[in-house]
């Protein structure tokens, strides 16, 4: 595998897909037979599937873009040191480990490229459903089917453009993390959200990008590798991801160990905007 120009997103996708498929196959093999897990220093769980999938993706990125640093969840958890980089990859090889352990098919593979604090490229693969979401060279978001049971060439993957939907204030659909707390519930009440569906991993970003929902509020701890790829895809589909005060979520915060502030992912612009003012969140937020 030869190095490529990572700014060519279509070439990046073609180069990554064999490794993404392999990582997906590994995860599904463990998922169907069950896995044991250990606790990391932060008491979050990790499995052999996390480690094996991350190793596959890191090897691919080292071959594809050897000069671009990679910030990967398990590598960081193992104590890898990171210094500021203008451009770097963010990798979560198995987003949704807790649900993976519990046998729920709500996990994903996340890869993002960050430049100057902004996410420029995103790829998310959902192994249980074989749904693949990416940003492409034209700046738009696309979905495809990446089959795990065949040896199809990446050139055989057919992409269809996706876009968010215009929200109906009287019938908003929200996705919640399964561990959602009171703060996010209060926001949903303020917005008169009648349908809030619990869902794991970065699937939430993908479904909003595909026009299957309107928002996802997260008032709990997340890290940059949990959100970067999803933000890239959602923004390319017409949405936005902002902090509670309306500022776009940014990346490369080494000083806070890559932890995100609270945020809301929107199918379009923040629903509390009034006359273009993003500084006034709704009561209770």
N, C-alpha and C positions, 0 to 999 in steps of 0.2 A: 504494500500500500504506500503510495507516494504522498508527500505533503501537498496540501491544496491551499488556495487563498480562502481563508475562513470568511471573508467578506462576501464571497460568492455563495449565497445561501443554498442555492440549488445543488451546487457541487458538494457543499457541506452535508446536505441531506443524503445525497447518493453515497457519500463516503461513510456516513454514520449508520445507515440502515442495516448492513450486515451485523454489526455489533449490537445494535438495538434489538434485532431479531434474536440473536444468540442470548442476550441478557433476558429477554422475555421468555424464551424457552426454558432457561435455567430456573427462572422464578416460578413458572407454571409447573415444572417438574416437582419442585419442593412444595408448592401450594397444594397439589393434589394428594400428596402423601403425608403432609403435615411436617412441621418443623419445630425444633427446640430453639429456645432463645436465651440470650444472656442480657444482662443489664449493663449499659454504659455508665460512665461516671455521672451523667446527668439523670440517671435512672430510667432513661428511655430504652426500649428493647432493641436488640439487633440480632439478626439471624445469619446463618451461613449463606442464605440467598442474597442478603444485602451485600456481603463481602464478595461473593462470586460475581454477581452482576456488576458491581462497581469495578472490579478488576478487569472485566471484559471492556467496559466503556473507557477506562483510563488507558488501557493498551491501545485502543483505537484512536483516541484523541492524541496520544503521544506520537502515533504514526502520521495522523492527518495534519496536525498543527503543533509540531514539536516546540515551537517558540512561544506558544501561548500557555500561561500557567493555568492549572485546573484547581478549583476549590471544590472538593467532594466531601459529602457528609461524613462518611466513615473514615476517610483519611484525616479529616480535622478532628474527629472524635479520638483517633489514635494518637493525637498530639502533633500532627504535622504543623510546622510553622508557616505562616503566610505573611508576605510583605505586600505593600501597596503595588498594584499593577494597574496600568491604564486599561488594559484589555485582559479578560480572563474568562474561562468557562466556569459555570456553576453546574454541578452534577448531584442529583439525588437519584441513585440507581434503583431504590425501592421506596417510593414515597407512600406512606400508609402502612408501615410495618406492623403496627398494633392490629389493624384490621386483617392484614395478611395472616398473622398468627391465629386470629380468631376464625379464619376460614371465610371471611367476607371478600368478595371479588371487587374491592374498591381500592386498588393500588395502581401505581403508575411509575414510569421511568421518565425522569425530567432532565433535559439538557438545555442550557441557555448560554448565550454569549453576551458578555457585558462590555461596554466601552464607555469610559468617562462617566461611570455611575449610572448609565442608562442601559436597559436590556435591549439588545439589537436583534437577537435571534432566539427562537424557542422551538423545542421539539418535545412533545409528550406522547408517550405510547402507553396504552392501557392493555396489558397482556390478556386479561380475561375476555375482553370483547374484541380484541385485535384492532381497536380504533387508534389511528395515528393522527396527530394534529401537529402542524408545522407552520412556520412563517417562511415564505419563499422570496425569491429575488425581487419580485415585483412589489414587495411590501405588504401583500395581502396574506390572510390566513387560509389554510386549506386542511381538509380532512381526507384520509385515505384508509384503506384496509390493508394492514400488513399481516399476512397470514403466517402463522407459526408452523403449520403442519405441512407446508410445501417448501421447496427449495427455489421458489421463483426469484428471478433476477430483480434487483431494485428498479430497473427500468420498466418492469411490468406493473409497478404500483401506479394506480390511477388516482390523481388528486382532484378533488372538487372544492371550489372556493366556498368558504362559509362566511357568514356575517351575523352580527347580533340583531336582535329585533327591537323595535320601538316599544318601550315599556307602556303598559296600560296601568295607570295608577289605581284602577279599581280591581285589577286582577294580577297583581305582582306575584311572581314565583321566585322564591329565594332558596338557596342551598346553604345549609348549615353544616359546620363540622360536627361530628358526633359528640364531641365534648364541649359543645357550645355553651357559653355561660349566660348570665342574666343580662349583661351589658348588650350583647348582640341581640338578644331577645327583645330588649327595650327598643332598640333601633327599628327592628322589624315591626313592632307595634306602632311606633311613631309613623312609619310609612304605610300603615294599614296593610301589611303583608298578610294575606289569608292562607297562603300555601307555602310552608317552610319545610323543605325536604332534607333530612339528615343524609350526608354523603361524605365519604372519605377522600383523602388525597387531593391532587390537583385536578381531578375529574371535574370539580366544580367550575374552574376557569374554562375548561373545554366545553362544557355543556352550555354555559352562558355565551361563549364565542359562537357556538353553533345555533344560537337562537332558541335554546330549550329552557332558558331561565333568564332572570333579570338582575339578580345581585347575590353577593356572598359577603357577609360581614364576619370579620374575624377579630375578636377582642380577646385574644389569647396569644400565647407564645408561638411564633413561627420563626424559621430561619430563611435566609435569602434563597437557598437551594429549593425550598418548598414553593416559592412563589414566582421566581424569575421567568421560567419558561412559560408558565401560565399567563403572566402579565404580558409577555411578548405576543403570545397568540391572541389574547383577548383584545389588546390594543390594535393589533393588525386587523381584527374582525370588526372594529368600530367601537370597542368599549374602553374602559379606563379603570385604573387601580390607584386609589388615593388613600392617603392617611386620613384621619378623622377631620383634620382641618383643610382637606381638599388638595393637598400637595401630592403629586405623583410619587409613588413608592420608588426609592432609589437604591442603588446597590454598591457593594464594595466597602461596607462599613466594618473594617477590620477592628476598629477601636471598640465596637460593641459585640465582637465575636459573631458577626453576621446575623444578629438578631434583628427582626423587623419590628417596627412599631405596629400598633393596631391599624387595621386598614379595612377598606371596603372595595370589593370588585364590582363594577357596574357594567351592565350591558351597553349603556351609552355614557352620558355624563352623569355626575352625581345628582340624584333626584332631589336633593335639597337646594340645588342651585337656584338662585333668583336673580334675574337680570345679569347673569354672568358672574355672580359673586360666589366664590368657592370657600369663603372664610366663615360661613355661618352654618355649622352643622345643625341638625334638628335637635330639639330638646331631648335630653336623655342620652345623647350620643357622647 
